Structures are given as C-alpha cells and as structure tokens.
Amino acid sequence: MNHDIVMARLARHIADPRLLVIIRRFLQAGMLSGGVHVERQEGTPQGGPLAADR
C-alpha cells in the first residue's frame, strides 16, 4: 500500500487536516526488524485496522 496514494484518497473524504496527520503517522510507524528500528515507506503496521491480511 503506497502511503501517498492512500492519503490522497482519504483527503478526498476527510476535511480535518489533524485527522489526516494522525493517519499518516500511523501508516509511517516504524517496525522492529532483528531488534533494529526500521522506517516504513509502504504497507501498514501488521495487525493494524488498515492491514490487508484481515
């Protein structure tokens, strides 16, 4: 899931910029890989409400 595409589509329906910031931060939340923090540019946090594996 490309974050920019998701955010652009959400922005069509959500007028509150504060909510869009919260969603963007959720999408970009890093992950631990082998005990090392890794930045996320695509996808959603595993187990999150936006995860595609549901």
MOPAC internal coordinates of N, CA, C and O (Angstrom, degrees):
PM7 1SCF
backbone

  N    0.0000 0     0.00 0     0.00 0    0    0    0
  C    1.4346 1     0.00 0     0.00 0    1    0    0
  C    1.5288 1   108.29 1     0.00 0    2    1    0
  O    1.2310 1   120.07 1   -63.52 1    3    2    1
  N    1.2959 1   117.47 1   116.48 1    3    2    1
  C    1.4522 1   122.18 1   178.40 1    5    3    2
  C    1.5299 1   108.86 1   -77.68 1    6    5    3
  O    1.2310 1   120.46 1   -55.67 1    7    6    5
  N    1.3289 1   116.72 1   124.33 1    7    6    5
  C    1.4637 1   121.08 1  -175.40 1    9    7    6
  C    1.5261 1   113.25 1   -62.21 1   10    9    7
  O    1.2310 1   120.20 1   141.76 1   11   10    9
  N    1.3103 1   117.23 1   -38.24 1   11   10    9
  C    1.4643 1   119.90 1  -178.22 1   13   11   10
  C    1.5307 1   111.42 1   -65.93 1   14   13   11
  O    1.2310 1   120.75 1   140.78 1   15   14   13
  N    1.3199 1   116.18 1   -39.22 1   15   14   13
  C    1.4668 1   119.75 1   178.68 1   17   15   14
  C    1.5182 1   110.52 1   -67.15 1   18   17   15
  O    1.2310 1   120.56 1   135.66 1   19   18   17
  N    1.3306 1   116.53 1   -44.34 1   19   18   17
  C    1.4688 1   120.79 1   178.73 1   21   19   18
  C    1.5190 1   110.33 1   -59.90 1   22   21   19
  O    1.2310 1   120.41 1   133.94 1   23   22   21
  N    1.3264 1   116.82 1   -46.06 1   23   22   21
  C    1.4591 1   120.38 1  -177.50 1   25   23   22
  C    1.5285 1   111.48 1   -66.45 1   26   25   23
  O    1.2310 1   120.02 1   142.15 1   27   26   25
  N    1.3168 1   117.56 1   -37.85 1   27   26   25
  C    1.4621 1   120.53 1   178.60 1   29   27   26
  C    1.5205 1   111.00 1   -63.45 1   30   29   27
  O    1.2310 1   120.68 1   138.64 1   31   30   29
  N    1.3228 1   116.30 1   -41.36 1   31   30   29
  C    1.4662 1   119.49 1   179.56 1   33   31   30
  C    1.5179 1   111.45 1   -69.71 1   34   33   31
  O    1.2310 1   120.21 1   141.30 1   35   34   33
  N    1.3210 1   117.20 1   -38.70 1   35   34   33
  C    1.4635 1   119.73 1   177.79 1   37   35   34
  C    1.5214 1   111.40 1   -66.06 1   38   37   35
  O    1.2310 1   120.64 1   142.79 1   39   38   37
  N    1.3359 1   116.38 1   -37.21 1   39   38   37
  C    1.4637 1   120.91 1  -178.39 1   41   39   38
  C    1.5293 1   111.87 1   -63.25 1   42   41   39
  O    1.2310 1   120.17 1   157.45 1   43   42   41
  N    1.3200 1   117.28 1   -22.55 1   43   42   41
  C    1.4714 1   120.30 1   176.73 1   45   43   42
  C    1.5224 1   111.42 1   -67.13 1   46   45   43
  O    1.2310 1   120.58 1   153.21 1   47   46   45
  N    1.3381 1   116.50 1   -26.79 1   47   46   45
  C    1.4603 1   121.19 1  -173.60 1   49   47   46
  C    1.5186 1   113.90 1  -113.46 1   50   49   47
  O    1.2310 1   120.01 1   163.61 1   51   50   49
  N    1.3221 1   117.59 1   -16.39 1   51   50   49
  C    1.4629 1   121.70 1  -177.23 1   53   51   50
  C    1.5213 1   108.41 1  -113.55 1   54   53   51
  O    1.2310 1   120.76 1   -60.83 1   55   54   53
  N    1.3209 1   116.14 1   119.17 1   55   54   53
  C    1.4645 1   120.54 1  -177.18 1   57   55   54
  C    1.5268 1   112.44 1   -89.66 1   58   57   55
  O    1.2310 1   119.63 1   160.58 1   59   58   57
  N    1.3215 1   118.31 1   -19.42 1   59   58   57
  C    1.4617 1   122.12 1  -175.37 1   61   59   58
  C    1.5298 1   110.49 1   -83.05 1   62   61   59
  O    1.2310 1   119.76 1   -69.91 1   63   62   61
  N    1.3339 1   118.07 1   110.09 1   63   62   61
  C    1.4611 1   120.26 1  -178.25 1   65   63   62
  C    1.5283 1   112.82 1   -64.58 1   66   65   63
  O    1.2310 1   119.96 1   153.02 1   67   66   65
  N    1.3303 1   117.69 1   -26.98 1   67   66   65
  C    1.4699 1   120.15 1   178.57 1   69   67   66
  C    1.5214 1   111.05 1   -64.69 1   70   69   67
  O    1.2310 1   120.48 1   140.62 1   71   70   69
  N    1.3239 1   116.69 1   -39.38 1   71   70   69
  C    1.4554 1   120.54 1   178.42 1   73   71   70
  C    1.5259 1   110.79 1   -67.30 1   74   73   71
  O    1.2310 1   120.64 1   141.11 1   75   74   73
  N    1.3184 1   116.38 1   -38.89 1   75   74   73
  C    1.4661 1   120.12 1   177.79 1   77   75   74
  C    1.5278 1   111.10 1   -63.34 1   78   77   75
  O    1.2310 1   120.02 1   143.53 1   79   78   77
  N    1.3285 1   117.58 1   -36.47 1   79   78   77
  C    1.4686 1   121.38 1   177.08 1   81   79   78
  C    1.5248 1   110.10 1   -64.40 1   82   81   79
  O    1.2310 1   120.30 1   137.12 1   83   82   81
  N    1.3213 1   117.03 1   -42.88 1   83   82   81
  C    1.4677 1   120.91 1   179.37 1   85   83   82
  C    1.5230 1   110.31 1   -62.20 1   86   85   83
  O    1.2310 1   120.42 1   135.68 1   87   86   85
  N    1.3243 1   116.81 1   -44.32 1   87   86   85
  C    1.4652 1   120.51 1   179.72 1   89   87   86
  C    1.5239 1   110.40 1   -63.77 1   90   89   87
  O    1.2310 1   119.87 1   136.70 1   91   90   89
  N    1.3290 1   117.85 1   -43.30 1   91   90   89
  C    1.4737 1   121.92 1   179.29 1   93   91   90
  C    1.5286 1   109.67 1   -60.20 1   94   93   91
  O    1.2310 1   120.10 1   135.93 1   95   94   93
  N    1.3354 1   117.42 1   -44.07 1   95   94   93
  C    1.4601 1   120.62 1   179.54 1   97   95   94
  C    1.5240 1   111.35 1   -64.04 1   98   97   95
  O    1.2310 1   120.34 1   142.03 1   99   98   97
  N    1.3178 1   116.96 1   -37.97 1   99   98   97
  C    1.4544 1   120.73 1   177.50 1  101   99   98
  C    1.5304 1   110.33 1   -63.14 1  102  101   99
  O    1.2310 1   120.79 1   135.14 1  103  102  101
  N    1.3319 1   116.10 1   -44.86 1  103  102  101
  C    1.4602 1   119.92 1  -179.70 1  105  103  102
  C    1.5271 1   112.09 1   -63.79 1  106  105  103
  O    1.2310 1   120.33 1   144.30 1  107  106  105
  N    1.3200 1   116.98 1   -35.70 1  107  106  105
  C    1.4533 1   121.08 1  -175.94 1  109  107  106
  C    1.5205 1   113.53 1   -91.42 1  110  109  107
  O    1.2310 1   120.18 1  -174.88 1  111  110  109
  N    1.3285 1   117.26 1     5.12 1  111  110  109
  C    1.4587 1   120.09 1   178.81 1  113  111  110
  C    1.5227 1   108.30 1   -55.76 1  114  113  111
  O    1.2310 1   120.49 1   -49.47 1  115  114  113
  N    1.3075 1   116.68 1   130.53 1  115  114  113
  C    1.4587 1   121.31 1  -178.07 1  117  115  114
  C    1.5186 1   111.67 1   -69.55 1  118  117  115
  O    1.2310 1   121.46 1    -2.03 1  119  118  117
  N    1.3096 1   114.82 1   177.97 1  119  118  117
  C    1.4553 1   120.45 1   178.44 1  121  119  118
  C    1.5192 1   108.54 1  -138.19 1  122  121  119
  O    1.2310 1   120.75 1   -18.07 1  123  122  121
  N    1.3214 1   116.18 1   161.93 1  123  122  121
  C    1.4509 1   120.95 1   175.90 1  125  123  122
  C    1.5233 1   108.52 1   -99.49 1  126  125  123
  O    1.2310 1   120.99 1   -52.59 1  127  126  125
  N    1.3003 1   115.72 1   127.41 1  127  126  125
  C    1.4564 1   121.48 1   177.26 1  129  127  126
  C    1.5289 1   107.14 1  -127.46 1  130  129  127
  O    1.2310 1   120.54 1   -73.06 1  131  130  129
  N    1.3179 1   116.57 1   106.94 1  131  130  129
  C    1.4665 1   119.90 1  -177.46 1  133  131  130
  C    1.5101 1   112.40 1    65.96 1  134  133  131
  O    1.2310 1   120.43 1  -149.91 1  135  134  133
  N    1.3421 1   116.79 1    30.09 1  135  134  133
  C    1.4578 1   121.36 1   179.50 1  137  135  134
  C    1.5199 1   113.86 1    81.78 1  138  137  135
  O    1.2310 1   120.24 1  -174.34 1  139  138  137
  N    1.3274 1   117.15 1     5.66 1  139  138  137
  C    1.4667 1   121.91 1  -179.57 1  141  139  138
  C    1.5271 1   108.76 1  -113.38 1  142  141  139
  O    1.2310 1   120.39 1   -46.68 1  143  142  141
  N    1.3382 1   116.85 1   133.32 1  143  142  141
  C    1.4649 1   121.86 1   178.47 1  145  143  142
  C    1.5204 1   109.49 1   -71.48 1  146  145  143
  O    1.2310 1   120.87 1   -52.33 1  147  146  145
  N    1.3342 1   115.94 1   127.67 1  147  146  145
  C    1.4612 1   122.44 1  -179.22 1  149  147  146
  C    1.5277 1   108.74 1  -122.02 1  150  149  147
  O    1.2310 1   120.67 1   -50.79 1  151  150  149
  N    1.3363 1   116.32 1   129.21 1  151  150  149
  C    1.4621 1   120.85 1   177.31 1  153  151  150
  C    1.5234 1   109.71 1   -70.74 1  154  153  151
  O    1.2310 1   120.75 1   -29.66 1  155  154  153
  N    1.3160 1   116.17 1   150.34 1  155  154  153
  C    1.4565 1   121.73 1  -177.88 1  157  155  154
  C    1.5332 1   108.65 1  -114.74 1  158  157  155
  O    1.2310 1   120.78 1   -49.60 1  159  158  157
  N    1.3471 1   116.12 1   130.40 1  159  158  157
  C    1.4559 1   121.20 1   177.76 1  161  159  158
  C    1.5300 1   111.81 1  -112.83 1  162  161  159
  O    1.2310 1   120.60 1   159.45 1  163  162  161
  N    1.3287 1   116.45 1   -20.55 1  163  162  161
  C    1.4593 1   121.80 1   179.02 1  165  163  162
  C    1.5177 1   108.76 1  -139.28 1  166  165  163
  O    1.2310 1   120.98 1   -16.05 1  167  166  165
  N    1.3150 1   115.72 1   163.95 1  167  166  165
  C    1.4518 1   120.68 1   177.27 1  169  167  166
  C    1.5185 1   112.08 1    83.80 1  170  169  167
  O    1.2310 1   121.45 1     1.47 1  171  170  169
  N    1.3176 1   114.83 1  -178.53 1  171  170  169
  C    1.4597 1   121.08 1   178.48 1  173  171  170
  C    1.5144 1   108.37 1  -126.66 1  174  173  171
  O    1.2310 1   120.08 1   -24.22 1  175  174  173
  N    1.3397 1   117.46 1   155.78 1  175  174  173
  C    1.4555 1   119.19 1   176.71 1  177  175  174
  C    1.5291 1   110.27 1   -57.83 1  178  177  175
  O    1.2310 1   120.25 1   -47.22 1  179  178  177
  N    1.3175 1   117.12 1   132.78 1  179  178  177
  C    1.4528 1   122.25 1  -177.71 1  181  179  178
  C    1.5192 1   110.04 1   -62.20 1  182  181  179
  O    1.2310 1   121.02 1   -46.73 1  183  182  181
  N    1.3402 1   115.64 1   133.27 1  183  182  181
  C    1.4518 1   120.54 1  -178.94 1  185  183  182
  C    1.5109 1   113.21 1    84.31 1  186  185  183
  O    1.2310 1   120.17 1   176.99 1  187  186  185
  N    1.3283 1   117.27 1    -3.01 1  187  186  185
  C    1.4582 1   121.12 1   179.81 1  189  187  186
  C    1.5236 1   111.13 1   -76.78 1  190  189  187
  O    1.2310 1   120.11 1   -14.24 1  191  190  189
  N    1.3303 1   117.39 1   165.76 1  191  190  189
  C    1.4592 1   120.55 1  -177.99 1  193  191  190
  C    1.5268 1   113.62 1   -66.87 1  194  193  191
  O    1.2310 1   119.68 1   165.56 1  195  194  193
  N    1.3273 1   118.21 1   -14.44 1  195  194  193
  C    1.4685 1   121.10 1   178.90 1  197  195  194
  C    1.5168 1   112.38 1  -101.30 1  198  197  195
  O    1.2310 1   120.07 1  -179.32 1  199  198  197
  N    1.3336 1   117.48 1     0.68 1  199  198  197
  C    1.4629 1   121.05 1  -176.59 1  201  199  198
  C    1.5353 1   109.84 1   -64.06 1  202  201  199
  O    1.2310 1   121.19 1   -39.03 1  203  202  201
  N    1.3220 1   115.33 1   140.97 1  203  202  201
  C    1.4648 1   121.29 1  -176.34 1  205  203  202
  C    1.5272 1   112.93 1   -80.70 1  206  205  203
  O    1.2310 1   119.87 1   169.67 1  207  206  205
  N    1.3238 1   117.85 1   -10.33 1  207  206  205
  C    1.4544 1   120.44 1  -175.10 1  209  207  206
  C    1.5288 1   112.96 1   -85.41 1  210  209  207
  O    1.2310 1   119.76 1  -166.38 1  211  210  209
  N    1.3040 1   118.06 1    13.62 1  211  210  209
  C    1.4606 1   121.03 1  -177.01 1  213  211  210
  C    1.4870 1   111.09 1   -82.75 1  214  213  211
  O    1.2310 1   120.10 1   180.00 1  215  214  213

